[in-house]
């Protein structure tokens, strides 16, 4: 089931969507990701775990660095 | 959506302990999810963590791993992995043996507090120190 919506977005978002093949699917995926993230942060809060955007970003950098090291090692063989 | 990181028993127990380590694990969980991926929890590690946890911690483990659209996915011990896991149990407990096999199968990093225990079973670069 789907519904047709008319929405207003800032110019930069509109320009981005102009270059997306299926804007509806793109927006749907973005909202679902956001909703999952909010649900997970709510669960973490229930578990007594406070996370910050900065902490999440730092964890992401650490993870990408570890993946990069592994990737370089595999290329080096 | 792919499995980017696998948590072993030590990670699960640190998460439910709710101490300072839990914040780092929460941030790792969130960053994996926000990248559109999930964190893998080997079934045998979940059983081992459950055995080592108290009642409040049991509830956290269940909620962490029971949402079909949540940040984690339980990784079953597949028939094809029984022999590799059994082989690894020569040097590792069975939960760690499944963690190694699951991480390898999914091309994921093995997140652990117990790197030295995996010596010889996992390449250094395939682990993520917590």
N, CA and C atoms of all chains as a GROMACS GRO file, in nm:
protein
  621
    1UNK      N    1   0.085  -0.120   0.000
    1UNK     CA    2   0.000   0.000   0.000
    1UNK      C    3   0.088   0.126   0.000
    2UNK      N    4   0.060   0.216  -0.087
    2UNK     CA    5   0.135   0.342  -0.088
    2UNK      C    6   0.037   0.460  -0.094
    3UNK      N    7   0.086   0.576  -0.051
    3UNK     CA    8   0.007   0.699  -0.061
    3UNK      C    9   0.089   0.803  -0.133
    4UNK      N   10   0.021   0.883  -0.214
    4UNK     CA   11   0.091   0.990  -0.286
    4UNK      C   12   0.091   1.114  -0.196
    5UNK      N   13   0.209   1.172  -0.175
    5UNK     CA   14   0.222   1.288  -0.089
    5UNK      C   15   0.284   1.404  -0.167
    6UNK      N   16   0.242   1.522  -0.132
    6UNK     CA   17   0.308   1.641  -0.186
    6UNK      C   18   0.385   1.704  -0.072
    7UNK      N   19   0.516   1.715  -0.085
    7UNK     CA   20   0.597   1.769   0.024
    7UNK      C   21   0.685   1.883  -0.027
    8UNK      N   22   0.727   1.965   0.067
    8UNK     CA   23   0.819   2.075   0.034
    8UNK      C   24   0.954   2.043   0.095
    9UNK      N   25   1.059   2.063   0.017
    9UNK     CA   26   1.195   2.038   0.067
    9UNK      C   27   1.283   2.157   0.029
   10UNK      N   28   1.393   2.178   0.103
   10UNK     CA   29   1.486   2.286   0.068
   10UNK      C   30   1.546   2.266  -0.071
   11UNK      N   31   1.594   2.375  -0.129
   11UNK     CA   32   1.648   2.370  -0.265
   11UNK      C   33   1.759   2.266  -0.282
   12UNK      N   34   1.849   2.259  -0.182
   12UNK     CA   35   1.961   2.166  -0.198
   12UNK      C   36   1.912   2.021  -0.199
   13UNK      N   37   1.809   1.993  -0.119
   13UNK     CA   38   1.754   1.857  -0.118
   13UNK      C   39   1.684   1.829  -0.250
   14UNK      N   40   1.609   1.929  -0.299
   14UNK     CA   41   1.540   1.912  -0.427
   14UNK      C   42   1.640   1.887  -0.539
   15UNK      N   43   1.751   1.962  -0.536
   15UNK     CA   44   1.854   1.944  -0.640
   15UNK      C   45   1.913   1.803  -0.633
   16UNK      N   46   1.932   1.755  -0.511
   16UNK     CA   47   1.985   1.619  -0.494
   16UNK      C   48   1.885   1.517  -0.550
   17UNK      N   49   1.758   1.536  -0.517
   17UNK     CA   50   1.656   1.440  -0.562
   17UNK      C   51   1.639   1.443  -0.714
   18UNK      N   52   1.670   1.558  -0.775
   18UNK     CA   53   1.661   1.566  -0.922
   18UNK      C   54   1.755   1.465  -0.988
   19UNK      N   55   1.862   1.429  -0.917
   19UNK     CA   56   1.961   1.338  -0.976
   19UNK      C   57   1.945   1.194  -0.928
   20UNK      N   58   1.836   1.168  -0.857
   20UNK     CA   59   1.811   1.032  -0.808
   20UNK      C   60   1.710   0.965  -0.901
   21UNK      N   61   1.735   0.840  -0.932
   21UNK     CA   62   1.650   0.771  -1.030
   21UNK      C   63   1.507   0.756  -0.980
   22UNK      N   64   1.492   0.715  -0.853
   22UNK     CA   65   1.358   0.695  -0.797
   22UNK      C   66   1.352   0.768  -0.663
   23UNK      N   67   1.304   0.892  -0.668
   23UNK     CA   68   1.305   0.975  -0.547
   23UNK      C   69   1.218   0.915  -0.437
   24UNK      N   70   1.107   0.855  -0.473
   24UNK     CA   71   1.018   0.797  -0.371
   24UNK      C   72   1.090   0.685  -0.296
   25UNK      N   73   1.156   0.598  -0.370
   25UNK     CA   74   1.229   0.487  -0.305
   25UNK      C   75   1.344   0.541  -0.221
   26UNK      N   76   1.409   0.644  -0.272
   26UNK     CA   77   1.522   0.704  -0.201
   26UNK      C   78   1.478   0.764  -0.068
   27UNK      N   79   1.371   0.839  -0.072
   27UNK     CA   80   1.320   0.901   0.050
   27UNK      C   81   1.270   0.795   0.148
   28UNK      N   82   1.203   0.695   0.096
   28UNK     CA   83   1.152   0.587   0.181
   28UNK      C   84   1.266   0.518   0.254
   29UNK      N   85   1.373   0.487   0.181
   29UNK     CA   86   1.487   0.420   0.242
   29UNK      C   87   1.552   0.509   0.349
   30UNK      N   88   1.563   0.638   0.319
   30UNK     CA   89   1.624   0.730   0.415
   30UNK      C   90   1.542   0.738   0.544
   31UNK      N   91   1.412   0.741   0.528
   31UNK     CA   92   1.325   0.750   0.647
   31UNK      C   93   1.330   0.620   0.726
   32UNK      N   94   1.334   0.508   0.656
   32UNK     CA   95   1.341   0.380   0.729
   32UNK      C   96   1.471   0.368   0.807
   33UNK      N   97   1.581   0.414   0.745
   33UNK     CA   98   1.710   0.412   0.816
   33UNK      C   99   1.704   0.502   0.939
   34UNK      N  100   1.646   0.619   0.924
   34UNK     CA  101   1.634   0.713   1.035
   34UNK      C  102   1.549   0.653   1.147
   35UNK      N  103   1.440   0.587   1.107
   35UNK     CA  104   1.350   0.528   1.206
   35UNK      C  105   1.419   0.415   1.283
   36UNK      N  106   1.496   0.333   1.210
   36UNK     CA  107   1.572   0.225   1.276
   36UNK      C  108   1.672   0.285   1.375
   37UNK      N  109   1.739   0.390   1.331
   37UNK     CA  110   1.838   0.453   1.418
   37UNK      C  111   1.774   0.507   1.545
   38UNK      N  112   1.660   0.572   1.530
   38UNK     CA  113   1.591   0.626   1.648
   38UNK      C  114   1.548   0.514   1.742
   39UNK      N  115   1.500   0.404   1.683
   39UNK     CA  116   1.456   0.291   1.767
   39UNK      C  117   1.574   0.231   1.842
   40UNK      N  118   1.688   0.220   1.774
   40UNK     CA  119   1.805   0.164   1.839
   40UNK      C  120   1.855   0.255   1.950
   41UNK      N  121   1.855   0.386   1.924
   41UNK     CA  122   1.900   0.478   2.030
   41UNK      C  123   1.805   0.474   2.150
   42UNK      N  124   1.678   0.454   2.124
   42UNK     CA  125   1.583   0.441   2.235
   42UNK      C  126   1.612   0.314   2.315
   43UNK      N  127   1.643   0.206   2.245
   43UNK     CA  128   1.677   0.081   2.314
   43UNK      C  129   1.803   0.100   2.398
   44UNK      N  130   1.904   0.166   2.340
   44UNK     CA  131   2.028   0.189   2.415
   44UNK      C  132   1.998   0.269   2.541
   45UNK      N  133   1.913   0.368   2.530
   45UNK     CA  134   1.877   0.451   2.647
   45UNK      C  135   1.809   0.363   2.753
   46UNK      N  136   1.720   0.274   2.709
   46UNK     CA  137   1.654   0.185   2.805
   46UNK      C  138   1.756   0.097   2.875
   47UNK      N  139   1.864   0.065   2.805
   47UNK     CA  140   1.968  -0.021   2.862
   47UNK      C  141   2.070   0.060   2.942
   48UNK      N  142   2.043   0.188   2.961
   48UNK     CA  143   2.132   0.271   3.041
   48UNK      C  144   2.258   0.314   2.969
   49UNK      N  145   2.253   0.311   2.835
   49UNK     CA  146   2.372   0.345   2.755
   49UNK      C  147   2.347   0.477   2.682
   50UNK      N  148   2.426   0.576   2.718
   50UNK     CA  149   2.413   0.707   2.654
   50UNK      C  150   2.514   0.717   2.540
   51UNK      N  151   2.466   0.740   2.419
   51UNK     CA  152   2.558   0.759   2.307
   51UNK      C  153   2.541   0.900   2.254
   52UNK      N  154   2.648   0.953   2.199
   52UNK     CA  155   2.643   1.087   2.140
   52UNK      C  156   2.673   1.076   1.991
   53UNK      N  157   2.631   1.176   1.916
   53UNK     CA  158   2.662   1.177   1.772
   53UNK      C  159   2.813   1.174   1.751
   54UNK      N  160   2.886   1.247   1.837
   54UNK     CA  161   3.032   1.250   1.824
   54UNK      C  162   3.091   1.111   1.849
   55UNK      N  163   3.038   1.045   1.951
   55UNK     CA  164   3.086   0.911   1.982
   55UNK      C  165   3.057   0.812   1.871
   56UNK      N  166   2.938   0.824   1.812
   56UNK     CA  167   2.902   0.734   1.702
   56UNK      C  168   2.993   0.761   1.582
   57UNK      N  169   3.018   0.889   1.556
   57UNK     CA  170   3.107   0.924   1.444
   57UNK      C  171   3.248   0.871   1.469
   58UNK      N  172   3.296   0.883   1.592
   58UNK     CA  173   3.431   0.835   1.625
   58UNK      C  174   3.438   0.683   1.611
   59UNK      N  175   3.331   0.615   1.653
   59UNK     CA  176   3.328   0.468   1.638
   59UNK      C  177   3.333   0.432   1.490
   60UNK      N  178   3.263   0.510   1.408
   60UNK     CA  179   3.263   0.485   1.265
   60UNK      C  180   3.402   0.503   1.205
   61UNK      N  181   3.473   0.605   1.250
   61UNK     CA  182   3.610   0.627   1.198
   61UNK      C  183   3.702   0.513   1.238
   62UNK      N  184   3.689   0.467   1.362
   62UNK     CA  185   3.772   0.355   1.409
   62UNK      C  186   3.743   0.229   1.327
   63UNK      N  187   3.615   0.208   1.302
   63UNK     CA  188   3.576   0.088   1.226
   63UNK      C  189   3.629   0.095   1.083
   64UNK      N  190   3.614   0.211   1.021
   64UNK     CA  191   3.663   0.226   0.883
   64UNK      C  192   3.815   0.210   0.877
   65UNK      N  193   3.885   0.260   0.979
   65UNK     CA  194   4.031   0.246   0.982
   65UNK      C  195   4.070   0.099   0.993
   66UNK      N  196   3.998   0.024   1.076
   66UNK     CA  197   4.028  -0.119   1.091
   66UNK      C  198   4.000  -0.193   0.961
   67UNK      N  199   3.890  -0.157   0.895
   67UNK     CA  200   3.856  -0.223   0.768
   67UNK      C  201   3.960  -0.189   0.661
   68UNK      N  202   4.008  -0.065   0.664
   68UNK     CA  203   4.111  -0.023   0.568
   68UNK      C  204   4.240  -0.102   0.588
   69UNK      N  205   4.281  -0.119   0.715
   69UNK     CA  206   4.403  -0.196   0.744
   69UNK      C  207   4.388  -0.339   0.693
   70UNK      N  208   4.272  -0.396   0.716
   70UNK     CA  209   4.251  -0.534   0.670
   70UNK      C  210   4.254  -0.542   0.519
   71UNK      N  211   4.190  -0.444   0.456
   71UNK     CA  212   4.187  -0.442   0.310
   71UNK      C  213   4.328  -0.429   0.251
   72UNK      N  214   4.409  -0.342   0.310
   72UNK     CA  215   4.546  -0.322   0.261
   72UNK      C  216   4.630  -0.448   0.281
   73UNK      N  217   4.609  -0.514   0.392
   73UNK     CA  218   4.684  -0.638   0.419
   73UNK      C  219   4.647  -0.746   0.316
   74UNK      N  220   4.517  -0.751   0.280
   74UNK     CA  221   4.473  -0.854   0.185
   74UNK      C  222   4.527  -0.824   0.046
   75UNK      N  223   4.533  -0.695   0.010
   75UNK     CA  224   4.588  -0.658  -0.122
   75UNK      C  225   4.738  -0.692  -0.126
   76UNK      N  226   4.807  -0.665  -0.013
   76UNK     CA  227   4.950  -0.694  -0.006
   76UNK      C  228   4.976  -0.844  -0.012
   77UNK      N  229   4.872  -0.920   0.023
   77UNK     CA  230   4.879  -1.065   0.013
   77UNK      C  231   4.969  -1.128   0.112
   78UNK      N  232   2.218  -0.473   0.286
   78UNK     CA  233   2.252  -0.480   0.428
   78UNK      C  234   2.344  -0.600   0.451
   79UNK      N  235   2.459  -0.574   0.510
   79UNK     CA  236   2.550  -0.684   0.536
   79UNK      C  237   2.595  -0.685   0.682
   80UNK      N  238   2.655  -0.796   0.719
   80UNK     CA  239   2.705  -0.810   0.857
   80UNK      C  240   2.847  -0.755   0.858
   81UNK      N  241   2.864  -0.642   0.922
   81UNK     CA  242   2.991  -0.570   0.916
   81UNK      C  243   3.082  -0.606   1.032
   82UNK      N  244   3.022  -0.635   1.145
   82UNK     CA  245   3.096  -0.667   1.267
   82UNK      C  246   3.028  -0.784   1.336
   83UNK      N  247   3.109  -0.872   1.396
   83UNK     CA  248   3.055  -0.982   1.477
   83UNK      C  249   3.102  -0.961   1.620
   84UNK      N  250   3.010  -0.968   1.714
   84UNK     CA  251   3.044  -0.956   1.857
   84UNK      C  252   3.064  -1.094   1.916
   85UNK      N  253   3.168  -1.108   1.995
   85UNK     CA  254   3.185  -1.234   2.066
   85UNK      C  255   3.123  -1.222   2.207
   86UNK      N  256   3.140  -1.327   2.287
   86UNK     CA  257   3.079  -1.329   2.420
   86UNK      C  258   3.129  -1.214   2.507
   87UNK      N  259   3.258  -1.181   2.496
   87UNK     CA  260   3.312  -1.073   2.579
   87UNK      C  261   3.245  -0.940   2.547
   88UNK      N  262   3.214  -0.918   2.420
   88UNK     CA  263   3.146  -0.794   2.381
   88UNK      C  264   3.003  -0.792   2.436
   89UNK      N  265   2.934  -0.906   2.424
   89UNK     CA  266   2.796  -0.912   2.474
   89UNK      C  267   2.791  -0.889   2.625
   90UNK      N  268   2.884  -0.950   2.697
   90UNK     CA  269   2.884  -0.934   2.843
   90UNK      C  270   2.919  -0.790   2.883
   91UNK      N  271   3.007  -0.727   2.808
   91UNK     CA  272   3.040  -0.587   2.838
   91UNK      C  273   2.919  -0.497   2.810
   92UNK      N  274   2.846  -0.529   2.702
   92UNK     CA  275   2.727  -0.449   2.669
   92UNK      C  276   2.626  -0.455   2.784
   93UNK      N  277   2.597  -0.575   2.832
   93UNK     CA  278   2.492  -0.586   2.935
   93UNK      C  279   2.543  -0.544   3.073
   94UNK      N  280   2.674  -0.535   3.091
   94UNK     CA  281   2.728  -0.494   3.221
   94UNK      C  282   2.690  -0.349   3.251
   95UNK      N  283   2.669  -0.270   3.143
   95UNK     CA  284   2.623  -0.133   3.163
   95UNK      C  285   2.729  -0.041   3.220
   96UNK      N  286   2.855  -0.080   3.216
   96UNK     CA  287   2.961   0.008   3.268
   96UNK      C  288   3.014   0.096   3.154
   97UNK      N  289   3.131   0.153   3.175
   97UNK     CA  290   3.183   0.248   3.075
   97UNK      C  291   3.207   0.182   2.939
   98UNK      N  292   3.231   0.051   2.940
   98UNK     CA  293   3.254  -0.018   2.813
   98UNK      C  294   3.128  -0.020   2.727
   99UNK      N  295   3.012  -0.020   2.793
   99UNK     CA  296   2.886  -0.032   2.719
   99UNK      C  297   2.864   0.086   2.625
  100UNK      N  298   2.908   0.206   2.664
  100UNK     CA  299   2.889   0.322   2.577
  100UNK      C  300   2.961   0.302   2.444
  101UNK      N  301   3.084   0.253   2.450
  101UNK     CA  302   3.160   0.229   2.327
  101UNK      C  303   3.092   0.125   2.239
  102UNK      N  304   3.035   0.024   2.303
  102UNK     CA  305   2.965  -0.079   2.225
  102UNK      C  306   2.837  -0.024   2.164
  103UNK      N  307   2.767   0.061   2.241
  103UNK     CA  308   2.646   0.123   2.187
  103UNK      C  309   2.679   0.210   2.067
  104UNK      N  310   2.790   0.282   2.075
  104UNK     CA  311   2.829   0.367   1.962
  104UNK      C  312   2.870   0.283   1.841
  105UNK      N  313   2.935   0.172   1.866
  105UNK     CA  314   2.971   0.082   1.755
  105UNK      C  315   2.845   0.025   1.690
  106UNK      N  316   2.752  -0.019   1.773
  106UNK     CA  317   2.625  -0.072   1.723
  106UNK      C  318   2.554   0.031   1.637
  107UNK      N  319   2.550   0.155   1.686
  107UNK     CA  320   2.479   0.262   1.616
  107UNK      C  321   2.547   0.298   1.484
  108UNK      N  322   2.679   0.303   1.484
  108UNK     CA  323   2.746   0.344   1.360
  108UNK      C  324   2.731   0.237   1.252
  109UNK      N  325   2.733   0.110   1.292
  109UNK     CA  326   2.711   0.003   1.194
  109UNK      C  327   2.570   0.015   1.136
  110UNK      N  328   2.473   0.036   1.223
  110UNK     CA  329   2.335   0.045   1.176
  110UNK      C  330   2.314   0.167   1.088
  111UNK      N  331   2.371   0.279   1.127
  111UNK     CA  332   2.350   0.402   1.050
  111UNK      C  333   2.417   0.394   0.913
  112UNK      N  334   2.512   0.300   0.898
  112UNK     CA  335   2.570   0.275   0.767
  112UNK      C  336   2.486   0.180   0.685
  113UNK      N  337   2.372   0.137   0.741
  113UNK     CA  338   2.282   0.048   0.668
  113UNK      C  339   2.315  -0.099   0.686
  114UNK      N  340   2.403  -0.130   0.781
  114UNK     CA  341   2.444  -0.270   0.802
  114UNK      C  342   2.398  -0.319   0.940
  115UNK      N  343   2.433  -0.442   0.972
  115UNK     CA  344   2.394  -0.499   1.101
  115UNK      C  345   2.514  -0.562   1.170
  116UNK      N  346   2.498  -0.582   1.300
  116UNK     CA  347   2.600  -0.647   1.382
  116UNK      C  348   2.559  -0.792   1.404
  117UNK      N  349   2.650  -0.885   1.379
  117UNK     CA  350   2.619  -1.027   1.395
  117UNK      C  351   2.647  -1.075   1.536
  118UNK      N  352   2.556  -1.157   1.587
  118UNK     CA  353   2.574  -1.218   1.719
  118UNK      C  354   2.570  -1.369   1.702
  119UNK      N  355   2.683  -1.436   1.711
  119UNK     CA  356   2.683  -1.583   1.697
  119UNK      C  357   2.595  -1.646   1.805
  120UNK      N  358   2.512  -1.741   1.765
  120UNK     CA  359   2.416  -1.800   1.858
  120UNK      C  360   2.485  -1.860   1.980
  121UNK      N  361   2.598  -1.924   1.961
  121UNK     CA  362   2.664  -1.988   2.075
  121UNK      C  363   2.722  -1.882   2.170
  122UNK      N  364   2.765  -1.769   2.116
  122UNK     CA  365   2.811  -1.659   2.202
  122UNK      C  366   2.694  -1.604   2.284
  123UNK      N  367   2.578  -1.595   2.221
  123UNK     CA  368   2.462  -1.546   2.293
  123UNK      C  369   2.426  -1.641   2.407
  124UNK      N  370   2.432  -1.769   2.380
  124UNK     CA  371   2.404  -1.869   2.486
  124UNK      C  372   2.506  -1.855   2.599
  125UNK      N  373   2.633  -1.840   2.563
  125UNK     CA  374   2.738  -1.829   2.665
  125UNK      C  375   2.721  -1.701   2.747
  126UNK      N  376   2.688  -1.592   2.679
  126UNK     CA  377   2.668  -1.465   2.752
  126UNK      C  378   2.547  -1.477   2.843
  127UNK      N  379   2.442  -1.538   2.794
  127UNK     CA  380   2.320  -1.556   2.875
  127UNK      C  381   2.354  -1.633   3.003
  128UNK      N  382   2.436  -1.735   2.987
  128UNK     CA  383   2.473  -1.818   3.103
  128UNK      C  384   2.552  -1.737   3.206
  129UNK      N  385   2.629  -1.639   3.156
  129UNK     CA  386   2.713  -1.560   3.247
  129UNK      C  387   2.647  -1.432   3.295
  130UNK      N  388   2.518  -1.412   3.261
  130UNK     CA  389   2.451  -1.286   3.294
  130UNK      C  390   2.344  -1.307   3.401
  131UNK      N  391   2.306  -1.196   3.467
  131UNK     CA  392   2.198  -1.206   3.567
  131UNK      C  393   2.064  -1.175   3.498
  132UNK      N  394   1.957  -1.175   3.578
  132UNK     CA  395   1.823  -1.162   3.520
  132UNK      C  396   1.805  -1.030   3.444
  133UNK      N  397   1.851  -0.920   3.501
  133UNK     CA  398   1.837  -0.792   3.431
  133UNK      C  399   1.914  -0.793   3.298
  134UNK      N  400   2.030  -0.855   3.305
  134UNK     CA  401   2.112  -0.862   3.184
  134UNK      C  402   2.049  -0.954   3.079
  135UNK      N  403   1.980  -1.059   3.125
  135UNK     CA  404   1.910  -1.147   3.030
  135UNK      C  405   1.812  -1.066   2.947
  136UNK      N  406   1.737  -0.977   3.014
  136UNK     CA  407   1.636  -0.896   2.943
  136UNK      C  408   1.703  -0.809   2.838
  137UNK      N  409   1.820  -0.753   2.871
  137UNK     CA  410   1.892  -0.670   2.772
  137UNK      C  411   1.937  -0.755   2.653
  138UNK      N  412   1.988  -0.874   2.681
  138UNK     CA  413   2.034  -0.960   2.572
  138UNK      C  414   1.918  -0.997   2.479
  139UNK      N  415   1.804  -1.026   2.540
  139UNK     CA  416   1.687  -1.064   2.459
  139UNK      C  417   1.643  -0.947   2.372
  140UNK      N  418   1.633  -0.828   2.434
  140UNK     CA  419   1.588  -0.713   2.354
  140UNK      C  420   1.690  -0.677   2.246
  141UNK      N  421   1.817  -0.688   2.280
  141UNK     CA  422   1.922  -0.654   2.183
  141UNK      C  423   1.913  -0.741   2.057
  142UNK      N  424   1.872  -0.865   2.075
  142UNK     CA  425   1.883  -0.962   1.964
  142UNK      C  426   1.750  -1.010   1.908
  143UNK      N  427   1.637  -0.959   1.959
  143UNK     CA  428   1.510  -1.021   1.920
  143UNK      C  429   1.429  -0.943   1.817
  144UNK      N  430   1.473  -0.822   1.783
  144UNK     CA  431   1.397  -0.741   1.687
  144UNK      C  432   1.441  -0.776   1.545
  145UNK      N  433   1.347  -0.824   1.465
  145UNK     CA  434   1.381  -0.864   1.327
  145UNK      C  435   1.432  -0.747   1.245
  146UNK      N  436   1.394  -0.625   1.283
  146UNK     CA  437   1.439  -0.507   1.209
  146UNK      C  438   1.534  -0.425   1.297
  147UNK      N  439   1.601  -0.493   1.390
  147UNK     CA  440   1.688  -0.424   1.485
  147UNK      C  441   1.832  -0.417   1.438
  148UNK      N  442   1.921  -0.373   1.526
  148UNK     CA  443   2.060  -0.351   1.486
  148UNK      C  444   2.146  -0.477   1.484
  149UNK      N  445   2.091  -0.588   1.534
  149UNK     CA  446   2.170  -0.712   1.537
  149UNK      C  447   2.096  -0.824   1.466
  150UNK      N  448   2.171  -0.925   1.431
  150UNK     CA  449   2.110  -1.048   1.377
  150UNK      C  450   2.183  -1.166   1.442
  151UNK      N  451   2.104  -1.263   1.487
  151UNK     CA  452   2.164  -1.383   1.546
  151UNK      C  453   2.213  -1.473   1.432
  152UNK      N  454   2.337  -1.518   1.445
  152UNK     CA  455   2.397  -1.604   1.342
  152UNK      C  456   2.391  -1.748   1.390
  153UNK      N  457   2.313  -1.832   1.323
  153UNK     CA  458   2.304  -1.972   1.366
  153UNK      C  459   2.432  -2.047   1.334
  154UNK      N  460   2.450  -2.158   1.402
  154UNK     CA  461   2.563  -2.246   1.368
  154UNK      C  462   2.517  -2.333   1.252
  155UNK      N  463   2.564  -2.298   1.133
  155UNK     CA  464   2.520  -2.367   1.012
  155UNK      C  465   2.584  -2.505   1.002
  156UNK      N  466   2.512  -2.595   0.935
  156UNK     CA  467   2.565  -2.731   0.917
  156UNK      C  468   2.704  -2.727   0.853
  157UNK      N  469   2.720  -2.637   0.756
  157UNK     CA  470   2.848  -2.630   0.685
  157UNK      C  471   2.961  -2.582   0.774
  158UNK      N  472   2.925  -2.519   0.887
  158UNK     CA  473   3.029  -2.464   0.976
  158UNK      C  474   3.060  -2.556   1.093
  159UNK      N  475   2.987  -2.666   1.105
  159UNK     CA  476   3.008  -2.754   1.221
  159UNK      C  477   3.153  -2.806   1.223
  160UNK      N  478   3.201  -2.854   1.110
  160UNK     CA  479   3.337  -2.911   1.108
  160UNK      C  480   3.444  -2.804   1.138
  161UNK      N  481   3.437  -2.685   1.072
  161UNK     CA  482   3.537  -2.582   1.106
  161UNK      C  483   3.531  -2.539   1.252
  162UNK      N  484   3.409  -2.527   1.307
  162UNK     CA  485   3.397  -2.489   1.448
  162UNK      C  486   3.455  -2.599   1.536
  163UNK      N  487   3.423  -2.722   1.503
  163UNK     CA  488   3.476  -2.834   1.583
  163UNK      C  489   3.628  -2.835   1.580
  164UNK      N  490   3.683  -2.807   1.462
  164UNK     CA  491   3.830  -2.804   1.450
  164UNK      C  492   3.889  -2.696   1.540
  165UNK      N  493   3.824  -2.578   1.541
  165UNK     CA  494   3.874  -2.467   1.622
  165UNK      C  495   3.862  -2.495   1.772
  166UNK      N  496   3.770  -2.583   1.811
  166UNK     CA  497   3.754  -2.609   1.955
  166UNK      C  498   3.873  -2.687   2.013
  167UNK      N  499   3.966  -2.725   1.926
  167UNK     CA  500   4.091  -2.783   1.980
  167UNK      C  501   4.166  -2.679   2.063
  168UNK      N  502   4.152  -2.551   2.024
  168UNK     CA  503   4.227  -2.446   2.094
  168UNK      C  504   4.140  -2.336   2.154
  169UNK      N  505   4.011  -2.334   2.117
  169UNK     CA  506   3.922  -2.226   2.164
  169UNK      C  507   3.796  -2.285   2.226
  170UNK      N  508   3.733  -2.213   2.320
  170UNK     CA  509   3.599  -2.253   2.364
  170UNK      C  510   3.503  -2.247   2.246
  171UNK      N  511   3.394  -2.321   2.255
  171UNK     CA  512   3.305  -2.332   2.139
  171UNK      C  513   3.243  -2.198   2.099
  172UNK      N  514   3.217  -2.110   2.195
  172UNK     CA  515   3.157  -1.981   2.158
  172UNK      C  516   3.256  -1.898   2.075
  173UNK      N  517   3.380  -1.897   2.117
  173UNK     CA  518   3.481  -1.822   2.039
  173UNK      C  519   3.505  -1.890   1.904
  174UNK      N  520   3.497  -2.022   1.902
  174UNK     CA  521   3.515  -2.094   1.775
  174UNK      C  522   3.405  -2.054   1.676
  175UNK      N  523   3.281  -2.042   1.724
  175UNK     CA  524   3.175  -2.000   1.631
  175UNK      C  525   3.193  -1.854   1.590
  176UNK      N  526   3.239  -1.770   1.684
  176UNK     CA  527   3.261  -1.628   1.650
  176UNK      C  528   3.363  -1.616   1.536
  177UNK      N  529   3.471  -1.693   1.545
  177UNK     CA  530   3.574  -1.690   1.440
  177UNK      C  531   3.515  -1.733   1.306
  178UNK      N  532   3.443  -1.843   1.308
  178UNK     CA  533   3.388  -1.898   1.184
  178UNK      C  534   3.283  -1.804   1.125
  179UNK      N  535   3.199  -1.746   1.211
  179UNK     CA  536   3.094  -1.656   1.162
  179UNK      C  537   3.154  -1.530   1.102
  180UNK      N  538   3.254  -1.473   1.169
  180UNK     CA  539   3.316  -1.351   1.117
  180UNK      C  540   3.380  -1.379   0.981
  181UNK      N  541   3.446  -1.493   0.971
  181UNK     CA  542   3.510  -1.529   0.845
  181UNK      C  543   3.406  -1.549   0.735
  182UNK      N  544   3.298  -1.619   0.766
  182UNK     CA  545   3.195  -1.647   0.666
  182UNK      C  546   3.135  -1.518   0.611
  183UNK      N  547   3.120  -1.419   0.697
  183UNK     CA  548   3.053  -1.295   0.654
  183UNK      C  549   3.153  -1.185   0.616
  184UNK      N  550   3.282  -1.214   0.623
  184UNK     CA  551   3.381  -1.113   0.590
  184UNK      C  552   3.376  -0.995   0.685
  185UNK      N  553   3.336  -1.023   0.810
  185UNK     CA  554   3.318  -0.916   0.909
  185UNK      C  555   3.436  -0.912   1.004
  186UNK      N  556   3.452  -0.798   1.070
  186UNK     CA  557   3.553  -0.788   1.177
  186UNK      C  558   3.498  -0.853   1.304
  187UNK      N  559   3.586  -0.920   1.377
  187UNK     CA  560   3.548  -0.983   1.503
  187UNK      C  561   3.578  -0.885   1.616
  188UNK      N  562   3.473  -0.833   1.680
  188UNK     CA  563   3.489  -0.735   1.787
  188UNK      C  564   3.500  -0.808   1.921
  189UNK      N  565   3.610  -0.782   1.993
  189UNK     CA  566   3.635  -0.858   2.114
  189UNK      C  567   3.720  -0.781   2.215
  190UNK      N  568   3.704  -0.817   2.340
  190UNK     CA  569   3.795  -0.768   2.444
  190UNK      C  570   3.907  -0.869   2.468
  191UNK      N  571   3.904  -0.979   2.398
  191UNK     CA  572   3.993  -1.090   2.431
  191UNK      C  573   4.083  -1.131   2.314
  192UNK      N  574   4.142  -1.032   2.248
  192UNK     CA  575   4.227  -1.059   2.133
  192UNK      C  576   4.331  -1.170   2.159
  193UNK      N  577   4.402  -1.166   2.272
  193UNK     CA  578   4.508  -1.266   2.290
  193UNK      C  579   4.457  -1.410   2.285
  194UNK      N  580   4.331  -1.430   2.324
  194UNK     CA  581   4.278  -1.566   2.326
  194UNK      C  582   4.260  -1.623   2.185
  195UNK      N  583   4.254  -1.533   2.085
  195UNK     CA  584   4.232  -1.578   1.947
  195UNK      C  585   4.364  -1.596   1.871
  196UNK      N  586   4.475  -1.578   1.941
  196UNK     CA  587   4.605  -1.586   1.873
  196UNK      C  588   4.618  -1.717   1.795
  197UNK      N  589   4.656  -1.704   1.671
  197UNK     CA  590   4.675  -1.822   1.587
  197UNK      C  591   4.549  -1.866   1.516
  198UNK      N  592   4.432  -1.821   1.563
  198UNK     CA  593   4.306  -1.863   1.501
  198UNK      C  594   4.250  -1.755   1.408
  199UNK      N  595   4.289  -1.629   1.432
  199UNK     CA  596   4.237  -1.516   1.354
  199UNK      C  597   4.354  -1.423   1.321
  200UNK      N  598   4.358  -1.374   1.198
  200UNK     CA  599   4.459  -1.274   1.164
  200UNK      C  600   4.436  -1.149   1.248
  201UNK      N  601   4.545  -1.084   1.288
  201UNK     CA  602   4.534  -0.964   1.371
  201UNK      C  603   4.440  -0.860   1.311
  202UNK      N  604   4.449  -0.842   1.179
  202UNK     CA  605   4.370  -0.738   1.113
  202UNK      C  606   4.223  -0.774   1.098
  203UNK      N  607   4.188  -0.896   1.131
  203UNK     CA  608   4.046  -0.936   1.122
  203UNK      C  609   3.973  -0.914   1.254
  204UNK      N  610   4.044  -0.857   1.352
  204UNK     CA  611   3.980  -0.830   1.480
  204UNK      C  612   3.971  -0.680   1.506
  205UNK      N  613   3.869  -0.643   1.581
  205UNK     CA  614   3.852  -0.505   1.624
  205UNK      C  615   3.859  -0.504   1.775
  206UNK      N  616   3.962  -0.440   1.827
  206UNK     CA  617   3.976  -0.433   1.973
  206UNK      C  618   3.870  -0.343   2.032
  207UNK      N  619   3.809  -0.388   2.139
  207UNK     CA  620   3.708  -0.306   2.206
  207UNK      C  621   3.769  -0.237   2.326
   0.00000   0.00000   0.00000
